Amino acid sequence: MTTPQPLSQEFCALLLDSHHRLTGEELGPPPLTSADAAAQWLYEDAPFGLLAHDTADDPTFIYANRTAQKCFEYTWDEFVGLPSRLSAAPDAQPNRDAFIRSVTRNGYATGYRGVRIAKSGRKFWIADVTMWDLIDAEGTCHGQAAVFPSWSDL
C-alpha cells in the first residue's frame, strides 16, 4: 500500500471497517454526513492517538493523526516513513514486540500499556491501547493500526 494522505477517505474506511470487523466495536467518528467528514474527524479532531504502520519486515508508519503527532512531537512528514520500532525506547521493545505478535496471531489485541518516546526524548505512557490488522474486505492485510485513548508523561 502506498502511504495514504492524511485525509484519505479510502484509508479512513480501511481503518474504521477493519477495526469494526475485528473488534466488533466502532472506533468513531460520531455520526457524520460524509466520508470526507469522517476522514477529517479521524485526522484532525479524534480525542485519541491513531497510528498505522505497513507490512514491511521493519514496518514504517504510514499514518498518524494530529493527536498522535502532538504526543510524539513529529509532523506528518517526519512521522510517515519512520520505523515504528523507534516509537518505543530500546528497553520497551520486548513488551511492544510481544503485543504485536499477539495482534498478528489473533487479528487484534487490547489492553496494552507501554512507554513511548517522543522526538525530543521525552518518555510517556500510552494506555488502553487496541491494535488491529488493517485487513480490507478482500482479505488483504495492509499493515496494523493502533489507537491509544490515554497517555501521560512519565
RALINUR-V749934 format. One record per pair of residues at least 6 apart in sequence whose ideal C-beta (glycine too) atoms are under 7 Angstrom apart, sorted by the first residue. I is the first residue (numbers start at 0). GAP is how many residues later the second one is. Records with the same first field share a line. If there is no record, write none. Layout:
I = GAP + GAP
This chain:
0 = 53 + 61 + 141 + 142
2 = 59 + 77
3 = 7 + 58 + 59
5 = 37 + 70
6 = 32 + 33 + 36
7 = 31
8 = 26 + 27 + 30
10 = 52
11 = 23 + 26 + 27 + 30
12 = 22
13 = 120 + 122 + 128
14 = 12 + 27 + 37 + 130
15 = 11
17 = 114 + 115 + 116 + 117
18 = 8 + 113
19 = 6
21 = 85 + 86 + 110 + 111
22 = 85 + 107 + 109
26 = 120
27 = 13 + 14 + 18
28 = 9 + 12 + 13
31 = 6 + 9
41 = 8 + 23
42 = 22 + 23
43 = 22
45 = 19 + 21
47 = 19 + 99 + 100 + 101
48 = 16 + 18 + 19 + 22 + 77 + 98 + 99 + 102
49 = 15 + 18 + 95 + 97
50 = 10 + 12 + 13 + 17 + 94 + 95
51 = 9 + 10 + 11 + 82 + 91 + 92 + 93
52 = 6 + 7 + 8 + 9 + 31 + 90 + 91
53 = 6 + 8 + 89
54 = 86 + 87 + 88
57 = 25 + 27
58 = 25 + 84
59 = 21 + 22 + 23 + 24
60 = 18 + 19 + 20 + 21 + 23
61 = 18 + 81
63 = 12 + 15
68 = 6 + 7 + 10
70 = 47 + 53 + 80
71 = 7 + 15 + 46 + 47
72 = 45 + 46 + 47
73 = 45
84 = 8
86 = 29 + 30
87 = 8 + 26 + 27 + 28 + 29
88 = 26 + 28 + 34
91 = 22 + 23
94 = 19
95 = 18
98 = 10 + 13 + 32
101 = 7
102 = 6 + 28 + 29 + 30 + 41
106 = 25 + 26
107 = 22 + 23 + 24 + 25
108 = 22
109 = 20
111 = 17 + 19
112 = 12 + 14 + 16
113 = 12
114 = 8 + 10 + 39
115 = 8 + 10
116 = 6
117 = 6
121 = 31
122 = 31
123 = 27 + 28 + 29 + 30
124 = 26 + 27 + 29
125 = 22 + 25
126 = 21 + 23 + 24
127 = 20 + 21 + 22
128 = 17 + 18 + 19
129 = 16 + 17
130 = 13 + 14 + 15
131 = 12 + 13
132 = 8 + 11
133 = 7 + 8 + 9 + 10 + 11
134 = 6
135 = 6
